[in-house]
Amino acid sequence: MKQHKRIDIVGHVKLQVLLNLMAIPLFFGFWFLMALLTGINAFSMDLWQLWSIFILLIVFMVVHELIHGLFFKLFHPRDHVKYGYTKGMLYATNPGKLYKRWQFMIIGIMPLILITLALWGLFWIGVIHASVFILVAAFHAAGCAGDLYFEIILMFSPIGAMVEDTATGMTIYVKQ
């Protein structure tokens, strides 16, 4: 196997800036989509709802990484997933392990899907207000910019590619 592409988010400042800029349309796009789905077109909030947003964002940042870890374990059950924090980012990693392209895509997208569904469920059963749901879902989607960037890279990578998880990003390999 030969290296096709290496992506280092932690050590690449321009990429970090790009991902932060990408988060802005993600936030507003998710805000708009969730507002359409809920039928909400006006926001009002009290102090408790603001506090709920803050708490949910912190909880779901941790849950997001735990979901990545769960799927790392699903595809490599015997390996030890590492969790950490660097340069303003929480992360889950299983460095040095190879995954099929489709497996790494699942690992990357599942936090966005599962957390959005959990928030949707909390909204529909009445645990959280629509404005809390919309804002937390939009902030979380914006926070998934790096995962979505990886998804785009992997979509355009050769079928059959293998992906190595690294402590700072990923490396894609193809057959020679």
Secondary structure as UniProt FT lines:
FT   STRAND          2..8
FT   TURN            10..11
FT   HELIX           13..38
FT   HELIX           47..75
FT   TURN            77..78
FT   STRAND          82..86
FT   TURN            87..88
FT   STRAND          89..93
FT   TURN            95..96
FT   STRAND          98..100
FT   HELIX           101..124
FT   TURN            125..126
FT   HELIX           130..143
FT   HELIX           145..155
FT   TURN            159..160
FT   STRAND          162..166
FT   TURN            167..168
FT   STRAND          169..174
//
